[in-house]
Amino acid sequence: LFHLSSLFFFVYTFESYMATTTTTKKINTMLFGFVLVITTFTFLLGSCSATIYKVGDSDGWTAKDDVYNSWAERKEFHVGDSLVFEYDRNLNDVTQVSGALEYQFCDSFSPKAVYNTGHDVVTFTEPGFHYFITSNHAHCESGQRLDVLVVQDPSRPIPPPPPQSNNFPFAKTYKVGGSKGWKVYDSDFYHTWSEEKQFHVGDRLLFEYNNEANDVLEINGHLEFESCDPTSPVAVHKTGHDLVRLTKPGVHYFISSKTGHCAAGLKLRVVVAPNLTFPSCHLLTVSQGG
């Protein structure tokens, strides 16, 4: 009887010990996971914070004498920051030009990019001077132009293209067409190329081509895409090495404006899914003053 009682006591004690040990392990595992998540989140927030500036603050993007130079001089812009241009798209656009001369003379004939949605977000991907005007020449002459000096912030370095941007640390960069680049092939080439991939918000498309023979137009919808209509683009790129970020979910359409090229198959349709990865950045929005 003594031995049986001892055996029961041993079994009870062992089960209690194992239950306590298992519970402790579970708690330790949960605590470790929690600390890991908090540490990762803190690291990401600290390493890739960026600022979004609304151009002109409450005035938005409109014809006003010398408003934008004064607005820009009060701020320090860094690689990874973004500008938001808000305006009436029936009266204006945002034309990014290559240099100081184009900026000075309001020359919009050879832009680096053209935006005309009325709510354009432009993210700085490299340091240096960046120049923006409106293609409405009278408005530009009246002061609707902006030049900003962008510097590299050592606390949040951004690697050169094609690696991903710090705004989306899990993003991918796809070279359109792979080794063949952006040029006329058979009519289904780019359709097949895009169907094999899964695109997400934050990913980037790299268009490489001969800029004397081609360009890249982002257009609004399916009808313009099917009919190769270049008359109302969302954006125009023509550097020959264009990096386009996919900033929102949905279907995005790209064509060439060169005669016959789009009809021959030089057009791209991509379906972009939301980015459901761990939150990657803390974006500080500055809408007034700042």
Residue pairs with C-beta under 8 A, 6 or more apart in sequence:
40 278
41 278
41 279
44 169
44 278
44 279
44 280
44 281
45 281
45 282
47 155
47 156
47 166
48 80
48 156
48 166
48 167
48 169
48 280
48 281
48 282
49 156
49 281
49 282
49 283
49 284
50 78
50 80
50 81
50 82
50 156
50 166
50 167
50 281
50 283
50 284
51 78
51 81
51 82
51 283
51 284
51 285
51 286
52 81
52 82
52 83
52 84
52 121
52 283
52 284
52 285
52 286
53 75
53 77
53 81
53 82
53 83
53 84
53 286
53 290
54 60
54 83
54 84
54 86
54 285
54 286
54 287
55 61
55 68
55 71
55 83
55 84
55 85
55 86
55 146
56 62
56 64
56 67
56 68
56 71
57 71
57 287
57 288
57 289
58 287
58 288
59 67
60 85
60 86
60 87
61 85
61 86
61 87
61 92
61 94
61 134
61 144
62 87
62 92
62 139
62 144
63 134
63 136
63 138
63 139
63 142
63 143
63 144
64 142
64 143
64 144
65 142
65 143
66 143
67 143
68 143
68 144
68 145
68 146
69 146
69 147
71 146
72 146
72 147
72 148
74 289
74 290
75 148
75 286
75 290
76 151
77 124
77 148
77 149
77 150
77 151
78 124
78 150
78 151
78 152
78 153
78 156
79 124
79 125
79 126
79 127
79 150
79 151
79 152
79 153
79 156
79 158
80 123
80 124
80 153
80 156
80 158
80 165
80 166
80 167
81 123
81 124
81 150
82 121
82 122
82 123
82 124
82 283
83 121
83 122
83 124
83 132
83 148
84 119
84 120
84 121
85 94
85 115
85 119
85 120
85 122
85 132
86 118
86 119
87 93
87 94
87 118
88 118
89 116
89 117
89 118
91 136
91 139
92 134
92 136
92 139
92 144
93 114
93 115
93 116
93 134
93 135
93 136
94 114
94 115
94 116
94 120
94 122
94 132
94 134
95 108
95 111
95 113
95 114
95 115
95 132
95 133
95 134
95 135
96 111
96 112
96 113
96 114
96 115
96 122
96 130
96 131
96 132
97 103
97 107
97 108
97 110
97 111
97 112
97 131
97 132
97 133
98 110
98 111
98 112
98 131
99 131
100 129
100 131
100 147
101 107
102 108
102 110
102 131
102 133
103 131
103 133
103 145
103 147
106 133
106 137
106 140
106 141
106 145
108 133
108 134
108 135
108 137
108 140
110 238
111 135
111 236
111 238
112 237
112 238
112 239
113 122
113 235
113 236
113 237
114 135
114 233
114 235
114 236
115 122
115 234
115 235
116 232
116 233
116 234
116 235
117 234
121 247
122 132
123 165
123 167
123 245
124 130
124 150
125 158
125 161
125 165
125 243
126 150
126 160
127 150
127 151
127 152
128 149
128 150
129 147
129 148
129 149
129 150
130 147
130 148
130 149
130 150
131 145
131 146
131 147
132 145
132 146
132 147
132 148
133 140
133 144
133 145
133 146
134 140
134 144
134 145
136 144
152 158
156 166
157 166
158 165
158 166
161 173
161 204
161 206
161 243
162 173
162 175
162 204
162 206
162 243
163 173
164 170
164 171
164 172
164 173
164 202
164 204
165 171
165 202
165 204
165 245
166 281
167 202
167 280
167 281
167 283
168 201
168 202
168 203
168 275
168 280
168 281
169 280
169 281
170 202
170 275
170 277
170 278
170 280
171 200
171 202
171 203
171 204
171 275
172 200
172 203
172 204
173 203
173 204
173 205
173 206
173 243
174 197
174 199
174 203
174 204
174 205
174 206
175 181
175 206
175 208
176 182
176 190
176 193
176 205
176 206
176 207
176 208
176 254
176 268
177 183
177 185
177 189
177 190
177 193
178 193
180 189
181 207
181 208
181 209
182 207
182 208
182 209
182 214
182 216
182 256
182 266
183 209
183 210
183 213
183 214
183 266
184 261
184 264
184 265
184 266
185 265
185 266
186 265
187 264
187 265
188 265
189 265
190 265
190 266
190 267
190 268
190 269
191 269
193 268
194 268
194 269
194 270
194 271
197 270
198 273
199 246
199 270
199 271
199 272
199 273
200 246
200 272
200 273
200 274
200 275
200 276
201 246
201 247
201 248
201 249
201 272
201 273
201 274
201 275
202 245
202 246
202 247
202 275
202 280
203 245
203 246
203 272
204 243
204 244
204 245
204 246
205 243
205 244
205 246
205 254
205 268
205 270
206 241
206 242
206 243
206 244
207 216
207 237
207 241
207 242
207 243
207 244
207 254
208 240
208 241
209 215
209 216
209 240
210 240
211 238
211 239
211 240
213 258
214 256
214 258
214 261
214 266
215 236
215 237
215 238
215 256
215 257
215 258
216 236
216 237
216 238
216 242
216 244
216 254
216 256
217 230
217 233
217 235
217 236
217 237
217 254
217 255
217 256
217 257
218 233
218 234
218 235
218 236
218 237
218 244
218 252
218 253
218 254
219 225
219 229
219 230
219 232
219 233
219 234
219 253
219 254
219 255
220 232
220 234
220 253
221 253
222 251
222 253
223 229
224 230
224 232
224 253
224 255
225 253
225 255
225 267
225 269
228 255
228 262
228 263
228 267
230 255
230 257
230 262
233 257
235 244
236 257
237 244
244 254
246 252
246 270
246 272
248 272
249 272
249 273
249 274
250 271
250 272
251 269
251 270
251 271
251 272
252 269
252 270
252 272
253 267
253 268
253 269
254 267
254 268
254 269
254 270
255 262
255 266
255 267
255 268
256 262
256 266
256 267
258 266
